[in-house]
Amino acid sequence: MARIILAGGSGFTGQLLTRHFLARGDEVVILTRTPDKGPTAAQHVYWDATTLGPWAQHLENADVLLNLTGKSVNCRYHEKNKRAILSSRVNATQVLGQALRLLKHPPKVWLNAASATIYRHAQDRPQDERTGEVGKGFSVEVCQAWESTFFGQETPGTRKVALRMAIVLDKDGGVMPYFLNLARFGLGGRQGNGLQCFSWIHAQDLVESIDFLIAHQELEGVFNLASPRPVPNHHFMCAVRQALKAPFGLPATKWMLEIGALVLGTETELLLKSRWVVPTRLLEAGYRFKVNTIEEAVKLCVE
């Protein structure tokens, strides 16, 4: 049984991992601003994700620290939200590093969330950890600052791994309910021209690849958590329609998406950026994906 500290574990990904760890008998401590919410089998501890406090003592003798803290990017990128998106990630990472340096027996490994959106808009070739090219714009700047802060923390007794996660597909949350509802109402066609690449990872492979990275003590640095088989947006939407047996799906042009994003309070980048990301380092290390096609992944989200 491992003792796992989940910082920012109350969101979709955190809940997914909490259920997984608890199911196999691990002890889970969640650092959260809302300790009254979440699975009762896990211990919930208050922290403000900015300053040291009593929460830090829970890291002593822990096996794993997994940091998922950060304001959701599913919002409009006005200045207030941009500041919150950046500061929530950087501040939490900094204070966790401070806490680790005060411990006599720090966690053996610190896994920090990151994002596959750090790579440029790519339709010409896949982007991996070695040859991928960093993009431009606000989202990329956040990713760079986040990773720079993480790897800048001095943690001599703790191995560090950055998780560049693609879009997670799961029937219980995340983006899939949104796409499934679009298809149910006849709007499950391509977004934009449909040629932008859709990098994804099914929830099963997300949790199992994280298990793999925890278990393999020789692995550190940056890892892409993404299926080795990304697909164009039009292929993904076709798989969604097929899984639901939807007879047709109206496409959404770029200008339609701009209006919809404004109404819903989000950004079209989440749909229109071409993320062609592959998990070279995971595959080289020996991880074998369990959900290998987008059709299989979507079907699992419908069942």
C-alpha positions as CSV (number, residue, x, y, z in Angstrom):
1,M,0.0,0.0,0.0
2,A,1.4,3.4,-1.0
3,R,0.7,6.7,0.7
4,I,-0.2,9.2,-2.1
5,I,-0.6,13.0,-1.7
6,L,-2.9,14.5,-4.4
7,A,-2.6,18.3,-4.5
8,G,-5.6,19.8,-6.3
9,G,-7.2,16.4,-6.4
10,S,-10.9,17.6,-6.4
11,G,-11.2,18.1,-10.1
12,F,-12.0,15.6,-12.9
13,T,-8.5,14.1,-13.2
14,G,-8.0,14.1,-9.5
15,Q,-11.2,12.3,-8.8
16,L,-10.3,9.8,-11.5
17,L,-7.0,9.1,-9.9
18,T,-8.4,9.0,-6.4
19,R,-10.9,6.3,-7.3
20,H,-8.1,4.3,-9.0
21,F,-5.7,4.6,-6.0
22,L,-8.4,3.8,-3.4
23,A,-9.6,0.8,-5.4
24,R,-6.2,-0.8,-5.1
25,G,-5.9,-0.1,-1.4
26,D,-3.6,3.0,-1.3
27,E,-3.9,5.7,1.3
28,V,-4.9,9.0,-0.4
29,V,-4.5,12.5,1.1
30,I,-6.1,15.2,-1.0
31,L,-4.9,18.8,-0.6
32,T,-7.8,21.0,-1.5
33,R,-9.5,24.4,-0.9
34,T,-12.8,22.5,-0.3
35,P,-12.0,19.7,2.2
36,D,-15.7,19.0,2.8
37,K,-16.1,17.6,-0.7
38,G,-14.9,14.4,-2.4
39,P,-14.7,10.7,-1.7
40,T,-15.0,10.0,2.0
41,A,-12.4,7.2,1.8
42,A,-9.7,9.7,1.1
43,Q,-8.4,12.2,3.7
44,H,-9.1,15.8,2.8
45,V,-6.7,18.5,4.0
46,Y,-7.2,22.2,3.5
47,W,-4.5,24.2,1.8
48,D,-4.6,27.5,-0.1
49,A,-2.1,26.4,-2.7
50,T,0.0,29.5,-2.0
51,T,1.5,29.4,1.5
52,L,3.0,26.9,3.8
53,G,0.8,25.6,6.5
54,P,-0.2,22.5,8.6
55,W,-0.9,20.7,5.3
56,A,2.8,20.3,4.7
57,Q,3.3,17.8,7.5
58,H,1.2,15.3,5.5
59,L,4.0,15.1,2.9
60,E,6.4,13.6,5.5
61,N,7.0,9.9,4.7
62,A,4.6,9.9,1.7
63,D,5.5,7.7,-1.3
64,V,4.1,9.9,-4.0
65,L,3.3,13.5,-4.5
66,L,1.0,14.2,-7.5
67,N,0.2,17.9,-8.2
68,L,-2.8,18.7,-10.4
69,T,-3.5,22.2,-9.1
70,G,-4.6,24.9,-11.5
71,K,-7.6,27.0,-12.5
72,S,-9.5,25.4,-15.3
73,V,-8.6,26.7,-18.8
74,N,-12.2,26.3,-19.9
75,C,-12.9,30.0,-19.6
76,R,-12.5,33.3,-21.6
77,Y,-8.9,34.5,-21.6
78,H,-9.4,38.0,-20.3
79,E,-6.7,39.4,-18.0
80,K,-8.2,38.4,-14.7
81,N,-8.6,34.8,-15.8
82,K,-5.2,34.7,-17.4
83,R,-3.5,35.8,-14.2
84,A,-5.4,33.2,-12.2
85,I,-4.6,30.4,-14.7
86,L,-0.9,31.2,-14.5
87,S,-0.6,32.0,-10.8
88,S,-2.6,29.0,-9.6
89,R,-0.1,26.7,-11.3
90,V,3.1,28.4,-10.5
91,N,2.3,29.3,-6.9
92,A,1.2,25.8,-6.0
93,T,4.3,24.3,-7.6
94,Q,6.5,26.7,-5.8
95,V,5.0,26.1,-2.4
96,L,5.1,22.3,-2.8
97,G,8.8,22.6,-3.6
98,Q,9.3,24.7,-0.4
99,A,7.5,22.1,1.7
100,L,9.6,19.2,0.3
101,R,12.8,21.0,1.3
102,L,11.7,21.1,4.9
103,L,11.0,17.4,5.2
104,K,13.3,14.8,6.7
105,H,11.7,12.0,4.6
106,P,10.2,13.6,1.4
107,P,8.1,11.6,-1.1
108,K,10.1,9.3,-3.4
109,V,8.6,10.8,-6.6
110,W,6.9,14.1,-7.4
111,L,4.7,14.0,-10.5
112,N,3.5,17.4,-11.7
113,A,0.7,18.0,-14.2
114,A,1.6,19.7,-17.4
115,S,-0.1,19.9,-20.8
116,A,0.4,18.6,-24.3
117,T,-0.7,22.1,-25.5
118,I,2.9,23.3,-25.0
119,Y,3.7,22.1,-28.5
120,R,3.0,24.2,-31.6
121,H,-0.1,23.9,-33.8
122,A,1.1,20.8,-35.8
123,Q,-0.3,19.3,-39.0
124,D,3.0,18.5,-40.7
125,R,4.6,16.0,-38.2
126,P,4.1,14.6,-34.7
127,Q,5.5,16.3,-31.7
128,D,7.3,14.3,-29.0
129,E,9.5,15.0,-26.0
130,R,12.7,15.1,-28.0
131,T,11.9,16.8,-31.3
132,G,8.7,18.6,-30.5
133,E,8.6,22.3,-31.1
134,V,7.3,24.7,-28.4
135,G,4.5,26.9,-29.7
136,K,3.5,30.5,-29.1
137,G,0.7,32.3,-27.3
138,F,-0.8,32.5,-23.8
139,S,-1.4,28.8,-23.2
140,V,2.1,27.9,-24.2
141,E,3.6,30.6,-22.0
142,V,1.6,29.1,-19.1
143,C,2.9,25.6,-19.8
144,Q,6.5,26.9,-20.1
145,A,6.3,28.8,-16.8
146,W,4.7,25.8,-15.1
147,E,7.4,23.4,-16.1
148,S,10.2,25.9,-15.5
149,T,8.9,26.4,-12.0
150,F,8.6,22.6,-11.4
151,F,12.1,21.7,-12.7
152,G,13.6,24.7,-10.9
153,Q,12.7,23.3,-7.5
154,E,15.6,21.7,-5.7
155,T,14.5,18.3,-4.5
156,P,17.6,16.1,-4.1
157,G,15.7,13.3,-2.4
158,T,12.7,13.3,-4.8
159,R,12.5,12.2,-8.4
160,K,10.5,14.6,-10.7
161,V,8.2,13.8,-13.6
162,A,6.2,16.3,-15.7
163,L,3.0,14.9,-17.2
164,R,2.2,16.5,-20.5
165,M,-1.4,15.3,-20.7
166,A,-3.5,15.1,-23.8
167,I,-7.3,15.4,-23.6
168,V,-8.6,12.7,-21.3
169,L,-11.6,10.7,-22.5
170,D,-13.8,9.1,-19.8
171,K,-17.5,8.4,-19.5
172,D,-17.8,10.0,-16.1
173,G,-16.6,13.5,-17.0
174,G,-14.2,15.7,-18.8
175,V,-14.9,16.6,-22.4
176,M,-16.8,13.5,-23.5
177,P,-20.2,14.5,-22.2
178,Y,-19.9,17.7,-24.3
179,F,-19.1,15.9,-27.5
180,L,-21.7,13.2,-26.9
181,N,-24.4,15.8,-26.4
182,L,-23.4,17.6,-29.6
183,A,-23.9,14.4,-31.5
184,R,-27.1,13.5,-29.8
185,F,-28.6,16.8,-31.0
186,G,-27.4,16.5,-34.5
187,L,-24.4,18.8,-34.1
188,G,-21.7,16.1,-34.2
189,G,-19.9,17.1,-37.4
190,R,-16.4,18.4,-37.7
191,Q,-15.3,21.6,-35.9
192,G,-13.7,24.1,-38.3
193,N,-12.2,22.3,-41.3
194,G,-11.9,19.2,-39.2
195,L,-8.2,18.7,-40.2
196,Q,-6.8,19.7,-36.8
197,C,-5.2,16.8,-35.0
198,F,-6.9,15.5,-31.8
199,S,-4.5,14.1,-29.3
200,W,-6.3,12.0,-26.6
201,I,-5.7,9.4,-23.9
202,H,-8.4,7.2,-22.4
203,A,-8.8,7.3,-18.6
204,Q,-7.6,3.7,-18.2
205,D,-4.3,4.5,-19.9
206,L,-4.0,7.8,-18.0
207,V,-4.0,6.1,-14.6
208,E,-2.0,3.1,-15.7
209,S,0.7,5.2,-17.4
210,I,1.0,7.2,-14.1
211,D,1.3,3.9,-12.2
212,F,4.0,2.9,-14.7
213,L,5.9,6.2,-14.1
214,I,5.6,5.8,-10.3
215,A,6.9,2.2,-10.4
216,H,9.9,2.8,-12.7
217,Q,12.3,4.6,-10.5
218,E,14.8,5.2,-13.4
219,L,12.3,7.5,-15.2
220,E,12.3,11.2,-14.8
221,G,11.8,14.4,-16.8
222,V,9.0,15.1,-19.3
223,F,6.6,12.5,-20.6
224,N,3.7,12.9,-23.1
225,L,0.6,11.2,-21.8
226,A,-1.2,10.7,-25.1
227,S,-2.3,7.9,-27.3
228,P,0.2,6.9,-30.0
229,R,-2.7,7.2,-32.4
230,P,-4.0,10.7,-32.6
231,V,-6.6,11.4,-35.2
232,P,-8.0,14.4,-37.2
233,N,-11.0,16.1,-35.6
234,H,-13.3,14.9,-38.3
235,H,-12.3,11.3,-37.6
236,F,-12.9,11.8,-33.9
237,M,-16.4,13.2,-34.5
238,C,-17.2,10.4,-36.9
239,A,-16.3,7.9,-34.1
240,V,-18.6,9.8,-31.7
241,R,-21.5,9.6,-34.2
242,Q,-20.9,5.9,-34.9
243,A,-20.9,5.1,-31.2
244,L,-24.2,6.8,-30.7
245,K,-25.6,5.6,-34.0
246,A,-26.3,9.2,-34.9
247,P,-27.4,9.3,-38.6
248,F,-25.8,12.7,-39.3
249,G,-23.9,15.5,-37.7
250,L,-23.9,19.2,-38.8
251,P,-20.5,20.8,-38.9
252,A,-19.5,23.9,-37.0
253,T,-17.6,26.6,-38.9
254,K,-14.9,28.7,-37.2
255,W,-17.2,31.7,-36.9
256,M,-20.0,29.5,-35.4
257,L,-17.5,28.2,-32.8
258,E,-16.4,31.8,-32.0
259,I,-20.0,32.7,-31.2
260,G,-20.6,29.5,-29.2
261,A,-17.4,30.0,-27.2
262,L,-18.4,33.6,-26.4
263,V,-21.8,32.4,-25.2
264,L,-20.3,29.5,-23.2
265,G,-17.5,31.5,-21.7
266,T,-14.6,29.5,-23.2
267,E,-12.1,29.7,-26.1
268,T,-12.0,28.1,-29.5
269,E,-8.4,27.1,-29.1
270,L,-9.6,24.1,-27.1
271,L,-11.2,22.8,-30.3
272,L,-9.2,24.3,-33.2
273,K,-5.6,23.9,-32.2
274,S,-4.0,21.0,-33.9
275,R,-2.3,18.9,-31.2
276,W,-0.3,16.1,-32.9
277,V,1.4,14.7,-29.8
278,V,2.9,11.2,-29.4
279,P,4.3,9.4,-26.3
280,T,7.7,8.4,-27.5
281,R,9.4,8.2,-24.1
282,L,6.6,6.1,-22.6
283,L,6.7,3.6,-25.5
284,E,10.5,3.4,-25.3
285,A,10.3,2.8,-21.5
286,G,8.0,-0.2,-22.2
287,Y,4.5,1.0,-21.5
288,R,1.9,-0.6,-23.6
289,F,-1.4,1.2,-24.2
290,K,-4.6,-0.7,-23.4
291,V,-7.0,1.5,-25.4
292,N,-5.5,1.7,-28.9
293,T,-8.0,3.3,-31.2
294,I,-10.3,6.3,-30.9
295,E,-13.3,4.1,-31.8
296,E,-12.6,1.9,-28.8
297,A,-12.1,4.9,-26.5
298,V,-15.3,6.5,-27.5
299,K,-17.2,3.2,-27.3
300,L,-16.0,2.8,-23.7
301,C,-17.3,6.3,-22.9
302,V,-20.8,5.4,-24.2
303,E,-21.2,2.0,-22.6
